[in-house]
Amino acid sequence: MSALEIREHVPLAPLTTLGVGGAARWFVEALDEAAVIAANAWARARGVSLRVLGGGSNVVVADAGVDALVVHLGLRGVDSRTAGGAVEVTAAAGEPWDSLVRTTVERGWAGLECLSGIPGLVGATPIQNVGAYGQEVSDTVAAVRALDTHSGQIATLPAAECGFAYRDSAFKRDTPGRWVVLAVTYRLRPGGAPTLGYADVARHLAQQGVVVPTLGDVRQAVLAIRRGKSMVLDVPGDPNRRSCGSFFLNPILDEGAAAAAAARSAEASMPRWPQPDGRVKLSAAWLIEHAGFARGERAGPVGLSSRHTLAIVAHDGARTGDVLAFARRLQDGVQARFGVRLTREPVFWGEE
Ligand SMILES: Cc1cc2nc3c(=O)[nH]c(=O)nc-3n(C[C@H](O)[C@H](O)[C@H](O)COP(=O)(O)OP(=O)(O)OC[C@H]3O[C@@H](n4cnc5c(N)ncnc54)[C@H](O)[C@@H]3O)c2cc1C
């Protein structure tokens, strides 16, 4: 078991992709499960709350910092086994997500290829049911191994108990902070065809002259499209680099509310996607643009990405307060124009 080295007042901004916010009151690196269990016991014995930090790509830390023990997860290891006609890949929570996706694509295991280029670590993927370009991890998650911080016990939760929904799960919605994900098992299809559920990807492949795309072709197409939107963090010097990706969820409304929003639009073309439960999903990016905000628009040291309407970018000198004030301006603008309140996607740590 690794010794628990608890540090105090550790700045969190450098550990997040947005790069703003204060320090963790307490901080520990956990390289194995025993360290996570010990950190939880340490926090519980002192009545201190526990926060888990992965790659910091979906978290906004308050300027005043966070009064908690922040556990930075570094658990590594990937295993695979065949199970019937499938392959089950189990990755530790601290594995970099995109490395796992690349490996599965190289091995010809279908199921994660559209999720190429998403920053962060494996352990966070079930938390908001990470998704992009026609796939979500809930399509392939078979089980989640997690520490129940309340009981101190480790449990293996089948997908049915994870309560997955659009950018949501029971971990995020029902009992936030209760479970520390230690490893995730994905059930993939060896030799399976890639998912082609997204028009942008199909168009990109057609432009490249790819008729029967492989998993690798789809991965490369997704990476290229994402790079064009500054949605891959591998371009040094990209002025849109410091973000959390999409800052707002696409609103899902009941039919009446969606119709009311559409009625307030002068254009008949408001994008609307009917959902299986009868509700209707709207495009947060479309609402922001049609409420009068433009890509690249700045409010002091923060602004909208010049390549992606949903990304709020922090520039030099930005503070979390600037990010939140700008986010509220966008929310207020959309609400005034369409009567729809946008919900933030990233998790906020600290007092607002
Ligand atoms: C440029 C960019 C593009 C993005 N594109 C997408 C996209 O296409 N689709 C998408 O869904 N998301 C996207 N995101 C958001 C983000 O990358 C994902 O949500 C990612 O899964 C977060 O991983 P992380 O390790 O960085 O989590 P963190 O930011 O460290 O944590 C996020 C939340 O999850 C919790 N958490 C993290 N790890 C664990 C764990 N092991 N156990 C329990 N709780 C945990 C944290 O406590 C926190 O509440 C994007 C972000 C950026 C910056």
The ligand as an SDF file (V2000), in Angstrom:
LIG
                    3D

 53 58  0  0  0  0  0  0  0  0999 V2000
  -11.8320   20.2950  -25.0660 C   0  0  0  0  0  0  0  0  0  0  0  0
  -12.8460   19.4410  -24.3550 C   0  0  0  0  0  0  0  0  0  0  0  0
  -13.7040   18.6350  -25.0740 C   0  0  0  0  0  0  0  0  0  0  0  0
  -14.6460   17.8250  -24.4230 C   0  0  0  0  0  0  0  0  0  0  0  0
  -15.4740   17.0460  -25.1640 N   0  0  0  0  0  0  0  0  0  0  0  0
  -16.3840   16.2540  -24.5580 C   0  0  0  0  0  0  0  0  0  0  0  0
  -17.2670   15.4210  -25.3310 C   0  0  0  0  0  0  0  0  0  0  0  0
  -17.1910   15.3890  -26.5420 O   0  0  0  0  0  0  0  0  0  0  0  0
  -18.1660   14.6750  -24.6680 N   0  0  0  0  0  0  0  0  0  0  0  0
  -18.2450   14.6640  -23.3050 C   0  0  0  0  0  0  0  0  0  0  0  0
  -19.0890   13.9400  -22.7640 O   0  0  0  0  0  0  0  0  0  0  0  0
  -17.4330   15.4270  -22.5440 N   0  0  0  0  0  0  0  0  0  0  0  0
  -16.5040   16.2150  -23.1470 C   0  0  0  0  0  0  0  0  0  0  0  0
  -15.6870   17.0170  -22.3890 N   0  0  0  0  0  0  0  0  0  0  0  0
  -15.8170   17.0250  -20.9330 C   0  0  0  0  0  0  0  0  0  0  0  0
  -14.8100   16.0910  -20.2130 C   0  0  0  0  0  0  0  0  0  0  0  0
  -13.6750   15.8630  -20.9820 O   0  0  0  0  0  0  0  0  0  0  0  0
  -15.4260   14.7540  -19.8480 C   0  0  0  0  0  0  0  0  0  0  0  0
  -16.5400   14.9420  -19.0230 O   0  0  0  0  0  0  0  0  0  0  0  0
  -14.4170   13.8520  -19.1190 C   0  0  0  0  0  0  0  0  0  0  0  0
  -14.9680   12.5780  -18.9290 O   0  0  0  0  0  0  0  0  0  0  0  0
  -13.9700   14.4040  -17.7800 C   0  0  0  0  0  0  0  0  0  0  0  0
  -12.8960   13.6090  -17.3380 O   0  0  0  0  0  0  0  0  0  0  0  0
  -11.8660   14.1180  -16.2580 P   0  0  0  0  0  0  0  0  0  0  0  0
  -11.0180   12.9510  -15.8780 O   0  0  0  0  0  0  0  0  0  0  0  0
  -11.1470   15.3060  -16.7680 O   0  0  0  0  0  0  0  0  0  0  0  0
  -12.8470   14.5030  -15.0710 O   0  0  0  0  0  0  0  0  0  0  0  0
  -12.7070   15.7020  -14.0130 P   0  0  0  0  0  0  0  0  0  0  0  0
  -12.8980   16.9910  -14.6950 O   0  0  0  0  0  0  0  0  0  0  0  0
  -11.4650   15.5300  -13.2180 O   0  0  0  0  0  0  0  0  0  0  0  0
  -13.9730   15.4210  -13.0920 O   0  0  0  0  0  0  0  0  0  0  0  0
  -15.2840   15.6830  -13.5590 C   0  0  0  0  0  0  0  0  0  0  0  0
  -16.2910   15.2240  -12.4970 C   0  0  0  0  0  0  0  0  0  0  0  0
  -16.2450   13.8110  -12.3880 O   0  0  0  0  0  0  0  0  0  0  0  0
  -15.8520   13.4330  -11.0780 C   0  0  0  0  0  0  0  0  0  0  0  0
  -14.9130   12.3140  -11.2040 N   0  0  0  0  0  0  0  0  0  0  0  0
  -13.8170   12.2610  -11.9810 C   0  0  0  0  0  0  0  0  0  0  0  0
  -13.2330   11.0530  -11.8510 N   0  0  0  0  0  0  0  0  0  0  0  0
  -13.9840   10.3580  -10.9730 C   0  0  0  0  0  0  0  0  0  0  0  0
  -13.8970    9.0540  -10.4140 C   0  0  0  0  0  0  0  0  0  0  0  0
  -12.9170    8.2010  -10.7530 N   0  0  0  0  0  0  0  0  0  0  0  0
  -14.8400    8.6710   -9.5100 N   0  0  0  0  0  0  0  0  0  0  0  0
  -15.8280    9.5140   -9.1520 C   0  0  0  0  0  0  0  0  0  0  0  0
  -15.9680   10.7600   -9.6540 N   0  0  0  0  0  0  0  0  0  0  0  0
  -15.0530   11.1700  -10.5390 C   0  0  0  0  0  0  0  0  0  0  0  0
  -15.1860   14.6400  -10.4640 C   0  0  0  0  0  0  0  0  0  0  0  0
  -15.2830   14.6190   -9.0530 O   0  0  0  0  0  0  0  0  0  0  0  0
  -15.9870   15.7570  -11.1040 C   0  0  0  0  0  0  0  0  0  0  0  0
  -17.2030   15.8930  -10.4100 O   0  0  0  0  0  0  0  0  0  0  0  0
  -14.7300   17.8420  -23.0040 C   0  0  0  0  0  0  0  0  0  0  0  0
  -13.8470   18.6610  -22.2810 C   0  0  0  0  0  0  0  0  0  0  0  0
  -12.9180   19.4490  -22.9390 C   0  0  0  0  0  0  0  0  0  0  0  0
  -11.9770   20.2990  -22.1500 C   0  0  0  0  0  0  0  0  0  0  0  0
  1  2  1  0
  2  3  1  0
  2 52  2  0
  3  4  2  0
  4  5  1  0
  4 50  1  0
  5  6  2  0
  6  7  1  0
  6 13  1  0
  7  8  2  0
  7  9  1  0
  9 10  1  0
 10 11  2  0
 10 12  1  0
 12 13  2  0
 13 14  1  0
 14 15  1  0
 14 50  1  0
 15 16  1  0
 16 17  1  0
 16 18  1  0
 18 19  1  0
 18 20  1  0
 20 21  1  0
 20 22  1  0
 22 23  1  0
 23 24  1  0
 24 25  2  0
 24 26  1  0
 24 27  1  0
 27 28  1  0
 28 29  2  0
 28 30  1  0
 28 31  1  0
 31 32  1  0
 32 33  1  0
 33 34  1  0
 33 48  1  0
 34 35  1  0
 35 36  1  0
 35 46  1  0
 36 37  1  0
 36 45  1  0
 37 38  2  0
 38 39  1  0
 39 40  1  0
 39 45  2  0
 40 41  1  0
 40 42  2  0
 42 43  1  0
 43 44  2  0
 44 45  1  0
 46 47  1  0
 46 48  1  0
 48 49  1  0
 50 51  2  0
 51 52  1  0
 52 53  1  0
M  END
$$$$
